[in-house]
């Protein structure tokens, strides 16, 4: 008998007390994904039972499994390669002490059963119509795995200008990947080093949107900047191209019209971050859809453009090695804070071997950090 419900929510109780030290581990030998054409079965073997929930999301079709905390280190690779009904499978940290596994479905399947027996979680999906899938696909409203909003932890002496550093991607969302290096790692390394450099000047306060390999939804990053009344929000990313050769930094400010196709494509890629991580987008666009027509936003945009212009020029002169910094604009969702000047910096092209080596170099990051600090100093002087 098929079970059609909005959210398939399951909590586990135990008759045997087990040690609860650290996250449960994935056991690769018994973990598998298979299909017989009419159903899809996921078997996830864990070192111990944990609270979990299973649900589906539409546009695009996804099966989402949330866990209180899972170590995916030994998750088998290529599990979805021979299952045509699953176009992709990804996993990682979604929120503090919460892990997530996502199956992108190429066809409509609904949850038939989800059973935890001993150490095996078995989820079976049954073929369905588009209407049946849409009827079942709903996010959880609340529950054990819900997370409170991220607390703003500000470092530095009170009264100093506040810089919010946003290390792009994280957790279940790796961003671009080149030579087995994930963009989320590059941005975090850079952000942590820039934080330390800013604090060492004793001229700035700093708030990090993330300080580890965790995922943060785009609206939450914006909320942190606004709630802290930040002077500037800097979102850090690393670019990539599939064809051709490109190098150097790119500084973006917000615009409802992209500078060119490259800027539009990059914004589209970054704006998909919440979808990649299986975040629920319902109602979020209503809050930010029309902010460009607001007077406060226009004033904020002017300040953002001013800093972006200075930063682009500073990076060009500081790091010019025949790959000068470029200046562009596009509709990045993460820059849509109504009253916080915001820029997005693509630190280099991971698809370029020289840029990737620079991004992984502590000395190169140090020079780039000095350039960013110089740009902040100049911008703040001009803003007085």
C-alpha positions as CSV (number, residue, x, y, z in Angstrom):
1,X,0.0,0.0,0.0
2,X,1.4,3.3,-1.0
3,X,1.7,6.1,1.6
4,X,1.0,9.6,0.2
5,X,1.7,12.2,2.8
6,X,3.1,15.7,2.7
7,X,6.1,14.9,4.9
8,X,7.3,11.4,5.8
9,X,8.5,12.2,9.3
10,X,10.1,9.5,11.5
11,X,11.7,9.6,14.9
12,X,13.6,6.7,16.3
13,X,13.5,5.3,19.9
14,X,15.9,2.7,21.2
15,X,15.6,-0.2,23.5
16,X,19.4,-0.6,23.6
17,X,21.5,2.3,24.8
18,X,24.4,2.9,22.5
19,X,27.3,5.3,22.9
20,X,26.4,8.6,21.4
21,X,29.9,10.0,20.9
22,X,30.3,11.9,17.7
23,X,28.2,11.6,14.5
24,X,27.0,8.3,13.2
25,X,29.2,7.0,10.3
26,X,28.1,5.8,6.9
27,X,29.1,2.1,6.4
28,X,30.0,1.8,2.7
29,X,29.8,-1.9,2.3
30,X,26.0,-2.1,2.8
31,X,25.1,1.3,1.4
32,X,23.5,1.2,-2.1
33,X,21.2,2.8,-4.6
34,X,19.2,0.6,-7.0
35,X,16.2,0.6,-9.4
36,X,14.1,-1.9,-11.2
37,X,12.5,0.7,-13.5
38,X,9.3,0.9,-11.4
39,X,10.8,1.8,-8.0
40,X,14.0,3.2,-6.6
41,X,15.5,1.9,-3.4
42,X,18.1,3.7,-1.2
43,X,19.8,1.6,1.5
44,X,21.9,3.7,3.9
45,X,23.9,1.7,6.5
46,X,24.9,3.7,9.6
47,X,27.0,2.9,12.6
48,X,24.1,3.7,14.9
49,X,20.5,4.9,14.6
50,X,19.8,8.6,14.5
51,X,16.7,10.8,14.3
52,X,15.8,11.5,10.6
53,X,13.1,12.7,8.3
54,X,12.3,12.1,4.6
55,X,10.4,14.3,2.3
56,X,10.2,15.4,-1.4
57,X,10.5,18.8,-3.0
58,X,9.4,20.0,-6.5
59,X,10.8,22.3,-9.1
60,X,13.2,20.6,-9.4
61,X,12.2,17.2,-8.2
62,X,14.2,16.1,-5.1
63,X,14.2,13.5,-2.4
64,X,15.6,14.9,0.8
65,X,16.8,13.0,3.9
66,X,17.7,15.0,7.0
67,X,19.7,13.5,9.9
68,X,20.7,14.9,13.3
69,X,24.4,14.4,12.5
70,X,26.0,12.0,9.9
71,X,29.6,11.6,9.0
72,X,29.6,11.0,5.2
73,X,33.3,10.4,4.9
74,X,33.0,6.9,3.6
75,X,29.9,7.4,1.5
76,X,30.4,5.3,-1.7
77,X,31.1,7.4,-4.8
78,X,29.2,7.0,-8.1
79,X,26.1,5.5,-6.5
80,X,23.7,7.2,-9.0
81,X,25.8,6.4,-12.1
82,X,23.7,3.4,-13.1
83,X,20.3,4.6,-11.8
84,X,18.8,6.6,-14.7
85,X,15.9,7.8,-12.5
86,X,18.4,9.7,-10.3
87,X,20.3,12.4,-12.0
88,X,22.5,13.3,-9.1
89,X,23.2,12.4,-5.4
90,X,24.9,14.7,-3.0
91,X,25.4,15.0,0.8
92,X,27.0,17.1,3.5
93,X,26.3,19.4,6.4
94,X,23.2,21.5,5.9
95,X,22.9,23.3,9.3
96,X,24.7,23.0,12.6
97,X,24.5,19.4,13.8
98,X,22.3,18.5,10.8
99,X,23.3,16.5,7.8
100,X,21.4,16.2,4.5
101,X,21.4,13.8,1.6
102,X,19.6,14.7,-1.7
103,X,18.6,12.7,-4.7
104,X,17.8,14.7,-7.8
105,X,15.0,12.8,-9.5
106,X,14.8,12.7,-13.3
107,X,11.3,11.2,-13.1
108,X,8.4,11.6,-10.6
109,X,8.6,9.1,-7.7
110,X,6.8,9.3,-4.4
111,X,7.8,7.9,-1.0
112,X,6.4,4.4,-0.6
113,X,8.2,3.3,2.6
114,X,11.0,4.4,4.9
115,X,12.1,1.9,7.4
116,X,15.0,1.8,9.9
117,X,15.8,-1.8,10.8
118,X,18.8,-2.4,13.0
119,X,21.4,-0.2,11.4
120,X,19.9,0.0,7.9
121,X,17.6,2.9,6.7
122,X,15.8,1.7,3.6
123,X,13.8,4.2,1.6
124,X,11.7,3.0,-1.3
125,X,10.3,5.3,-4.0
126,X,7.4,4.3,-6.3
127,X,6.8,5.6,-9.8
128,X,4.0,8.2,-9.8
129,X,2.4,10.8,-12.0
130,X,3.4,14.4,-12.1
131,X,0.3,15.3,-10.2
132,X,0.9,12.7,-7.5
133,X,4.4,13.8,-7.0
134,X,3.4,17.5,-6.7
135,X,0.7,16.6,-4.2
136,X,3.2,14.8,-1.9
137,X,6.1,17.3,-2.4
138,X,6.0,19.6,0.6
139,X,8.7,20.7,3.0
140,X,8.6,20.0,6.7
141,X,7.0,22.7,8.8
142,X,9.0,22.1,12.0
143,X,10.5,19.4,14.0
144,X,13.5,17.9,15.8
145,X,15.9,19.0,13.1
146,X,14.8,22.6,12.9
147,X,17.5,25.1,13.7
148,X,17.4,28.5,15.4
149,X,18.6,31.4,13.4
150,X,22.4,31.8,13.4
151,X,23.7,34.0,16.2
152,X,25.8,37.0,15.2
153,X,29.2,36.6,16.8
154,X,31.1,39.9,16.2
155,X,34.8,40.1,16.8
156,X,36.7,43.3,17.4
157,X,36.5,46.4,19.5
158,X,33.1,48.1,19.9
159,X,32.5,51.2,17.7
160,X,34.7,50.1,14.8
161,X,33.3,49.7,11.3
162,X,31.8,46.2,11.0
163,X,32.7,44.0,8.0
164,X,30.6,40.9,7.3
165,X,32.6,38.2,5.5
166,X,30.5,35.7,3.7
167,X,32.5,32.5,2.6
168,X,30.4,31.3,-0.3
169,X,28.8,27.9,-0.4
170,X,29.6,25.3,2.3
171,X,28.3,22.1,3.8
172,X,26.2,20.2,1.3
173,X,26.8,22.9,-1.4
174,X,30.4,22.6,-2.6
175,X,30.2,25.2,-5.3
176,X,32.5,24.7,-8.2
177,X,35.0,21.8,-8.1
178,X,38.3,21.6,-9.9
179,X,41.1,19.1,-9.4
180,X,39.2,17.8,-6.4
181,X,39.3,21.2,-4.7
182,X,35.8,22.6,-3.8
183,X,35.0,26.2,-4.0
184,X,33.6,26.1,-0.4
185,X,37.1,25.2,0.9
186,X,38.7,28.0,-1.1
187,X,36.3,30.7,0.1
188,X,36.5,29.6,3.7
189,X,40.4,29.6,3.7
190,X,40.3,33.1,2.2
191,X,37.6,34.4,4.6
192,X,39.4,33.1,7.7
193,X,42.7,34.7,6.7
194,X,41.0,37.9,5.8
195,X,39.2,38.0,9.1
196,X,42.5,37.6,11.0
197,X,44.1,40.4,8.9
198,X,41.2,42.8,9.5
199,X,41.3,42.2,13.2
200,X,45.1,42.6,13.3
201,X,44.7,46.2,12.1
202,X,42.5,47.0,15.1
203,X,40.5,49.2,12.7
204,X,37.6,46.8,12.0
205,X,35.1,44.5,13.6
206,X,34.3,41.3,11.7
207,X,31.3,39.0,11.6
208,X,31.7,35.7,9.7
209,X,28.6,34.1,8.1
210,X,30.3,30.7,8.6
211,X,33.6,29.6,10.1
212,X,33.4,25.9,9.2
213,X,32.1,23.6,6.6
214,X,28.5,24.4,7.2
215,X,25.7,25.5,4.9
216,X,23.8,28.8,5.3
217,X,20.8,29.7,3.2
218,X,21.2,32.9,1.2
219,X,18.4,34.8,3.0
220,X,20.1,33.9,6.4
221,X,23.4,35.4,5.1
222,X,21.5,38.6,4.3
223,X,19.7,38.5,7.6
224,X,23.0,38.4,9.5
225,X,24.3,41.5,7.7
226,X,21.1,43.5,8.3
227,X,20.7,42.4,11.9
228,X,24.2,43.3,12.8
229,X,23.9,46.7,11.1
230,X,27.0,46.0,9.1
231,X,28.9,48.7,7.3
232,X,29.8,46.4,4.4
233,X,29.0,42.9,3.3
234,X,31.6,41.0,1.3
235,X,30.6,37.7,-0.3
236,X,33.6,35.6,-1.4
237,X,33.5,33.1,-4.3
238,X,35.8,31.5,-6.9
239,X,34.9,31.6,-10.5
240,X,35.1,28.9,-13.2
241,X,34.7,28.5,-16.9
242,X,34.0,25.3,-18.9
243,X,35.5,26.6,-22.1
244,X,38.2,29.1,-23.0
245,X,40.8,30.6,-20.7
246,X,40.1,33.2,-18.1
247,X,42.0,34.5,-15.1
248,X,41.9,37.1,-12.4
249,X,39.5,38.6,-9.9
250,X,36.0,40.0,-10.6
251,X,34.2,42.4,-8.3
252,X,30.4,42.4,-8.6
253,X,27.8,44.9,-7.4
254,X,24.0,44.3,-7.5
255,X,22.0,45.2,-10.6
256,X,18.7,44.1,-12.0
257,X,20.4,44.0,-15.4
258,X,23.6,42.1,-15.8
259,X,26.7,43.7,-17.3
260,X,26.9,40.9,-19.9
261,X,26.1,37.2,-20.5
262,X,29.0,36.1,-18.4
263,X,27.8,38.1,-15.4
264,X,24.2,36.9,-15.9
265,X,25.4,33.2,-16.0
266,X,27.5,33.6,-12.9
267,X,24.7,35.1,-11.0
268,X,22.4,32.3,-12.1
269,X,25.0,29.7,-10.9
270,X,25.4,31.4,-7.5
271,X,21.7,32.0,-7.0
272,X,21.1,28.2,-7.4
273,X,22.9,27.6,-4.1
274,X,19.8,27.1,-2.0
275,X,18.3,24.7,-4.6
276,X,21.5,22.7,-4.7
277,X,21.3,22.4,-0.9
278,X,17.6,21.4,-0.9
279,X,16.5,24.6,0.8
280,X,12.8,25.6,0.7
281,X,12.4,28.8,-1.3
282,X,8.7,29.4,-0.7
283,X,8.0,33.1,0.1
284,X,11.6,34.2,0.1
285,X,11.4,36.1,-3.2
286,X,8.5,38.1,-2.1
287,X,10.6,39.9,0.5
288,X,13.3,40.9,-1.9
289,X,11.8,40.9,-5.4
290,X,11.2,44.7,-5.7
291,X,13.9,46.2,-3.4
292,X,15.7,47.9,-6.3
293,X,12.9,50.5,-6.6
294,X,13.1,51.4,-2.9
295,X,14.9,54.7,-2.1
296,X,16.9,53.1,0.7
297,X,18.0,50.4,-1.7
298,X,19.1,52.9,-4.3
299,X,21.2,54.7,-1.6
300,X,22.7,51.4,-0.5
301,X,23.4,50.4,-4.1
302,X,25.3,53.7,-4.6
303,X,27.5,52.9,-1.6
304,X,27.9,49.3,-2.9
305,X,29.0,50.5,-6.4
306,X,31.4,53.0,-4.8
307,X,33.2,50.3,-2.8
308,X,33.1,47.8,-5.7
309,X,34.8,50.4,-8.0
310,X,37.5,51.1,-5.4
311,X,38.0,47.4,-4.7
312,X,38.2,46.4,-8.3
313,X,40.8,49.1,-9.0
314,X,42.8,48.2,-5.9
315,X,42.9,44.5,-6.7
316,X,44.0,45.4,-10.3
317,X,47.0,47.4,-9.2
318,X,47.9,45.1,-6.3
319,X,47.7,41.8,-8.1
320,X,48.2,42.7,-11.7
321,X,50.1,39.8,-13.3
322,X,48.5,40.2,-16.8
323,X,45.2,39.2,-15.2
324,X,43.7,42.5,-14.0
325,X,40.6,42.6,-11.9
326,X,37.3,43.1,-13.7
327,X,34.3,45.1,-12.6
328,X,30.8,43.8,-13.3
329,X,27.2,43.9,-12.0
330,X,24.4,41.2,-11.9
331,X,21.4,40.1,-9.9
332,X,23.0,38.1,-7.1
333,X,20.4,37.2,-4.4
334,X,23.1,37.3,-1.7
335,X,23.7,41.0,-2.4
336,X,20.0,42.0,-1.8
337,X,20.3,43.4,1.7
338,X,18.2,46.6,1.7
339,X,20.3,48.7,3.9
340,X,23.8,47.1,3.8
341,X,26.3,48.0,1.1
342,X,27.3,44.6,-0.5
343,X,29.7,43.3,-3.0
344,X,30.6,39.8,-4.3
345,X,34.2,39.0,-5.1
346,X,35.2,36.2,-7.5
347,X,38.7,35.7,-6.2
348,X,40.0,33.9,-9.3
349,X,39.2,31.1,-11.8
350,X,39.5,27.6,-10.3
351,X,39.5,26.4,-13.9
352,X,42.8,28.1,-14.4
353,X,45.8,26.3,-12.9
354,X,47.7,29.5,-12.0
355,X,44.6,31.0,-10.3
356,X,43.9,27.8,-8.5
357,X,47.4,27.7,-7.2
358,X,47.1,31.3,-6.1
359,X,43.9,30.6,-4.3
360,X,45.5,27.8,-2.3
361,X,48.6,29.9,-1.6
362,X,48.7,31.6,1.8
363,X,51.1,34.3,0.5
364,X,48.9,35.2,-2.4
365,X,45.9,35.4,-0.1
366,X,47.9,37.7,2.2
367,X,48.6,40.1,-0.7
368,X,44.9,40.0,-1.8
369,X,43.8,40.6,1.8
370,X,46.1,43.7,2.0
371,X,44.4,45.0,-1.1
372,X,40.9,44.5,0.3
373,X,41.9,46.3,3.5
374,X,43.3,49.2,1.6
375,X,40.1,49.4,-0.4
376,X,38.0,49.4,2.8
377,X,40.2,52.2,4.3
378,X,39.8,54.4,1.2
379,X,36.1,53.7,0.9
380,X,35.4,54.6,4.6
381,X,37.4,57.8,4.3
382,X,35.4,58.9,1.2
383,X,32.2,58.0,3.0
384,X,32.8,60.3,5.9
